[in-house]
Amino acid sequence: MSDREIVEAALFAAGSAVEIQKLQKILDKDKKQVTKIVETLIREYEERESGLEIVDLGERYVMQVRSKYSDIIRPFAPRELSSPMLRTLSMIAYHQPVVQSDIVDMRGNKAYDHIRELQNRGFIESTPQGRTKLLSTTPLFADYFGLEDNKPELIRNKMIELSKQQSGKEGLDRWLGRRFVGFTPMYESLAQMCGIKDYRMVDAYNPTEQELQTLDTVYKMVISRGYKEEVEKHYSGEIIEAGSTTFDDLAEAVNILKSEGEPARVKETLELLEELKNEYRSRAMTISARVTPETEMVARIVKDLHIGVSKDGILIAPDYETNTSGEEIGREADILVPTHRNLEGGLIERVKSKYDAVIKGLRKAE
C-alpha cells in the first residue's frame, strides 16, 4: 500500500478535515513530504474531474463532494441543519463566546433542544460558567462551512453571509439576535428624547475589543453625519447618520427612531423642538444686520433664523479653528459659534448654545 493510498483512505474515512500532523504520524514522514503527497492527490482528483475533491484548508485537508453535484446527491447525504437550528447556531457563532442563557433569551426555550443537538453533532462545545454554560463553535463547525479556521472574525462573516441567504438583508438582524439600538456618546441624549430605555452606548468610530462585542448586539447604530464609511469598518448593521446643527436636524433623527421609542415621549419631544425653533426665530426677528457664514453649518443656522446674508456682512464661523482638510477657519470671524468639542450637555442644549451665540453676537455687533 502506497503513502498516497493511505492518505486518500484517511481523508475518505475521516468525513471531516484532517490535520497534517495526523497524516505525518500515520505515514511517519515530515511535513514537507506529506504536503507533497497531498498536493499530488489534489492534482489527480482535479485532472480526472472526479465527483470528489480534496480541499486545502491550511495544514488541514478535507475530501468532499464537488459543489456542482451537491443537489444531486443531497438525498444520500447526512441530514442538513434545519432552518430554526441553523438560526440558533448562527447566533452562537456570531456572538461567541456567549452564555447559554442569552441564547435562550433570544431564541426561546426551544433553543435548549437545538443546543443539545448541536453539541451531539459536534458543532458547538460548552464550558460551565456559574449556573449556565459558555457556548462556542468547534473546528468541526469550520470544516462543515468550508472555513480555513475557527477564528471568530471569519465565523461572523460567514454567519452574515448565511443569514442573508436565509432571510435577506432585512432579516439579517433578526437572524443574528441583535436586540439594541446603539448610540455614540454624543447622541445618548437622543435615546432619552425618544424614550428608548434599553439601548447601548458605544464608540463606533474607534471601538475597543469590548466595544466591538457590544456592537455585535446592536441592530441600529446612530452616529454623526459623514462617518458612515469609518463605522462600516467595524459594524455591518443599519447605520443612522444624525445631524445636530439645527432643531430640524434633531426632529429628523427623532422621527427616524420613533418606532423604537415611546409614542408619547416622541410626540412631546417633537412639540418641544418646534416650540424652540419658533422661539428663536422670534428672537431673531428684530435683527437687521446681514451676515456672511463661513461654513455650511453656520449657513444652516442663519437660514433657520431667517437672518439676511451678504458678501460684506458680519462674518460668522464655527470655533473649531481648522476643518477636516486642515484649512484655517474663523481667524477673521466677528462671531464664533461653539461646536461639539467645546459644548457639554444634551443635544437640545448644544443646539440652543449655537443659536444663542449667533443671536447674542449679532445684537452686540449692532
C-alpha positions in Angstrom: 0.0 0.0 0.0 1.5 3.3 -1.1 1.6 6.5 1.0 -0.7 8.2 -1.5 -3.3 5.4 -1.0 -3.0 5.7 2.8 -3.6 9.5 2.7 -6.6 9.0 0.3 -8.1 6.3 2.6 -7.6 8.5 5.7 -9.3 11.5 4.2 -12.2 9.4 2.9 -12.7 7.7 6.3 -12.4 10.9 8.3 -15.5 12.6 6.9 -14.1 15.9 8.0 -10.9 17.9 7.9 -7.7 16.1 8.9 -4.7 17.9 10.3 -1.4 17.4 8.6 0.1 16.4 11.9 -2.1 13.3 12.0 -1.1 12.4 8.4 2.5 12.8 9.4 2.0 10.4 12.3 0.4 7.6 10.3 2.9 7.9 7.5 5.9 8.6 9.8 7.1 11.3 7.5 7.9 15.0 7.9 5.5 17.9 6.9 7.2 18.6 3.6 6.9 15.0 2.4 3.2 14.8 3.5 2.4 18.1 1.9 3.9 16.9 -1.4 1.8 13.7 -1.3 -1.4 15.5 -0.6 -0.7 18.1 -3.3 -0.2 15.2 -5.8 -3.6 13.7 -4.7 -5.3 17.1 -5.2 -4.0 17.4 -8.7 -5.0 13.9 -9.6 -8.6 14.5 -8.4 -8.7 17.7 -10.5 -7.3 16.1 -13.6 -9.7 13.2 -13.7 -12.7 15.5 -12.9 -13.8 13.3 -10.0 -17.1 13.9 -8.3 -14.9 14.4 -5.2 -12.3 16.9 -4.4 -9.6 17.4 -1.8 -9.5 20.9 -0.4 -6.5 22.5 1.4 -7.8 24.4 4.4 -4.4 25.5 5.6 -2.5 22.5 7.0 -5.9 20.7 7.2 -7.3 18.7 4.3 -10.9 17.6 3.6 -12.3 15.2 1.0 -15.8 16.4 -0.1 -18.3 16.3 -2.9 -17.8 18.9 -5.6 -20.3 21.7 -5.2 -21.9 21.1 -8.7 -23.0 17.7 -7.5 -24.5 18.8 -4.2 -28.1 19.0 -5.2 -27.9 15.6 -7.0 -26.5 13.7 -4.0 -28.5 15.6 -1.3 -30.9 12.6 -0.7 -28.0 10.4 0.2 -26.2 12.9 2.4 -26.5 13.2 6.2 -29.4 15.3 7.3 -28.9 19.1 7.0 -29.4 21.6 9.8 -33.0 22.7 9.9 -33.6 26.4 9.5 -34.5 27.0 13.2 -31.4 25.1 14.3 -29.2 27.0 11.8 -30.5 30.2 13.2 -29.6 29.2 16.8 -26.2 28.1 15.5 -25.8 31.4 13.7 -26.4 33.3 16.9 -24.0 31.2 18.9 -21.3 31.5 16.2 -21.8 35.2 15.8 -21.8 36.2 19.5 -19.4 33.6 20.7 -18.3 33.0 23.4 -21.9 33.5 24.6 -23.7 32.3 27.7 -26.4 29.7 27.0 -29.0 31.8 28.9 -28.5 34.7 26.4 -29.2 32.4 23.5 -32.3 31.1 25.2 -33.5 34.7 25.8 -33.1 35.4 22.1 -34.5 32.1 20.8 -36.8 30.8 23.5 -36.9 27.5 25.3 -36.7 25.6 22.1 -33.0 26.6 22.0 -32.2 24.0 24.7 -33.1 21.3 22.2 -31.1 23.0 19.5 -28.0 23.4 21.7 -28.2 19.7 22.8 -28.4 18.6 19.2 -25.6 20.9 18.0 -23.4 19.6 20.8 -24.2 16.0 19.9 -23.3 16.6 16.3 -20.0 18.3 17.3 -20.7 21.9 16.0 -20.5 23.6 19.4 -19.0 23.0 22.8 -19.9 24.3 26.2 -17.9 25.3 29.3 -19.6 25.6 32.7 -19.9 29.2 33.9 -21.8 29.7 37.1 -25.3 28.4 36.7 -25.2 28.5 33.0 -22.8 27.5 30.2 -20.5 29.3 27.9 -21.0 28.3 24.2 -18.6 28.4 21.3 -18.0 26.7 18.0 -15.7 23.8 17.3 -13.2 23.0 14.5 -15.9 20.8 13.0 -18.1 23.8 12.6 -15.3 25.5 10.5 -15.0 22.3 8.4 -18.7 22.0 7.8 -19.0 25.5 6.5 -15.7 25.4 4.5 -13.7 27.8 6.6 -10.0 27.7 6.9 -10.0 28.5 10.6 -12.3 28.5 13.6 -11.5 32.2 14.3 -14.5 34.3 15.5 -14.0 37.0 12.9 -14.1 34.5 10.0 -17.1 32.9 11.5 -19.0 36.1 12.0 -18.5 37.0 8.3 -19.7 33.5 7.3 -22.8 33.8 9.6 -23.7 37.2 8.0 -23.4 35.5 4.6 -25.6 32.5 5.5 -28.1 34.7 7.3 -28.6 36.9 4.3 -29.1 33.8 2.1 -31.8 32.5 4.5 -33.7 35.7 5.2 -32.3 38.6 3.1 -30.7 41.8 4.2 -33.8 43.0 6.1 -33.9 39.8 8.2 -30.2 39.8 9.0 -30.5 41.5 12.4 -33.3 39.1 13.5 -31.2 36.1 12.5 -28.2 37.3 14.4 -30.1 38.2 17.5 -29.2 41.8 17.5 -31.6 43.5 20.0 -30.5 47.0 20.8 -30.2 50.5 19.3 -26.7 51.8 19.7 -25.7 55.5 20.2 -22.3 57.2 20.1 -21.7 59.1 23.3 -22.7 62.5 21.8 -26.1 61.1 20.8 -27.0 59.4 24.1 -29.5 62.2 24.9 -31.3 61.3 21.6 -32.3 58.0 23.2 -33.8 59.8 26.1 -35.6 62.2 23.7 -37.2 59.2 22.0 -38.0 57.3 25.3 -35.7 54.5 24.3 -34.8 52.9 27.6 -32.9 49.7 26.5 -30.0 50.9 24.4 -26.2 50.6 24.1 -23.7 53.5 24.1 -20.6 52.7 22.2 -17.8 54.5 20.3 -18.4 53.0 16.9 -15.7 55.2 15.3 -12.7 53.6 17.0 -14.1 50.8 19.2 -12.1 48.8 21.8 -12.4 45.0 21.9 -15.1 45.3 24.5 -17.0 47.8 22.4 -16.7 45.5 19.4 -18.6 42.9 21.4 -21.2 45.5 22.3 -21.6 46.3 18.6 -22.5 42.6 18.0 -25.7 43.2 20.0 -26.7 46.3 18.1 -29.0 46.3 15.1 -29.2 50.1 14.6 -26.3 52.4 15.2 -26.7 56.2 15.5 -23.6 58.2 14.5 -22.7 61.7 13.3 -23.1 62.5 9.7 -20.1 61.9 7.5 -18.6 59.0 9.4 -20.5 56.1 7.8 -17.6 54.6 5.9 -15.4 54.7 9.0 -18.0 52.9 11.1 -18.7 50.3 8.4 -15.1 49.0 9.0 -16.3 47.7 12.4 -20.1 47.3 12.0 -22.4 45.6 9.5 -25.8 46.6 10.8 -28.1 49.5 10.0 -26.3 52.9 10.3 -28.3 56.1 11.0 -26.4 59.3 10.3 -27.9 62.0 12.5 -27.3 65.7 12.3 -27.2 68.1 15.3 -26.8 71.6 13.9 -30.4 72.7 13.9 -33.7 71.8 15.7 -34.9 70.4 12.4 -31.9 68.0 12.5 -32.9 66.7 15.9 -36.6 66.4 14.8 -35.5 64.4 11.8 -33.5 62.0 14.0 -36.4 61.6 16.4 -38.7 60.7 13.5 -36.3 58.1 12.2 -36.2 56.5 15.6 -39.8 56.9 16.7 -40.7 53.3 16.1 -38.0 52.3 18.7 -39.3 54.7 21.4 -42.4 55.6 23.3 -45.0 57.4 21.2 -45.9 59.9 24.0 -42.3 60.8 24.6 -41.6 61.2 20.8 -44.6 63.5 20.5 -43.6 65.5 23.4 -40.0 66.0 22.1 -41.2 66.9 18.6 -43.5 69.5 20.0 -40.7 70.9 22.2 -38.3 71.2 19.2 -40.9 73.0 17.1 -41.6 75.4 20.0 -37.8 76.1 20.4 -37.4 76.7 16.7 -40.2 79.3 16.7 -39.0 80.9 19.9 -35.5 81.5 18.4 -36.9 82.8 15.1 -39.0 85.3 17.1 -35.9 86.4 19.0 -34.0 86.9 15.7 -36.8 88.9 14.0 -35.5 92.3 15.3 -32.0 91.7 13.9 -31.4 93.9 10.9 -27.7 93.1 10.3 -26.7 90.9 7.5 -24.1 88.1 7.9 -21.5 86.1 6.0 -21.5 82.5 7.0 -18.0 80.9 6.7 -19.2 77.3 6.6 -22.3 75.3 5.6 -23.0 74.6 9.3 -23.3 78.3 10.1 -25.3 78.9 6.9 -27.9 76.4 8.0 -28.3 78.1 11.4 -28.5 81.6 9.8 -31.1 80.3 7.3 -33.2 78.7 10.1 -33.2 82.0 12.0 -34.3 83.9 8.8 -31.3 86.3 9.0 -30.2 88.0 5.9 -26.9 87.1 4.1 -24.5 89.4 2.4 -20.9 89.1 1.0 -19.8 92.0 3.2 -21.9 91.1 6.2 -20.8 90.2 9.7 -18.5 87.1 9.4 -19.7 84.1 11.4 -17.7 80.9 11.8 -17.5 77.8 13.9 -14.9 77.7 16.6 -13.0 74.5 15.6 -10.1 76.6 14.1 -9.3 74.1 11.2 -11.6 72.0 9.1 -11.1 68.3 8.1 -8.9 69.4 5.2 -6.6 71.3 7.5 -7.7 74.8 6.4 -7.9 77.6 8.9 -11.5 78.6 9.9 -12.7 81.6 11.8 -9.4 83.5 12.1 -11.1 86.8 10.9 -14.6 85.9 12.2 -16.6 88.5 14.2 -18.7 85.8 15.8 -17.7 82.3 16.7 -20.3 79.5 17.0 -19.4 76.8 19.6 -19.1 73.3 18.2 -19.4 69.9 19.9 -15.8 69.7 21.1 -16.4 72.9 23.2 -20.0 72.1 24.3 -21.5 70.0 27.1 -24.9 68.7 27.9 -27.6 67.1 25.7 -28.3 67.7 22.0 -31.0 70.2 22.6 -28.8 72.3 24.9 -26.0 72.1 22.3 -28.2 73.4 19.5 -29.5 76.2 21.8 -26.0 77.3 22.6 -25.2 77.6 18.9 -28.3 79.7 18.2 -27.7 81.8 21.3 -24.1 82.6 20.2 -25.4 83.9 16.8 -28.2 86.0 18.2 -26.2 87.5 21.1 -23.2 88.1 18.8 -25.3 90.0 16.3 -27.1 92.1 18.9 -23.8 93.1 20.3 -22.4 94.0 16.9 -25.5 96.2 16.2 
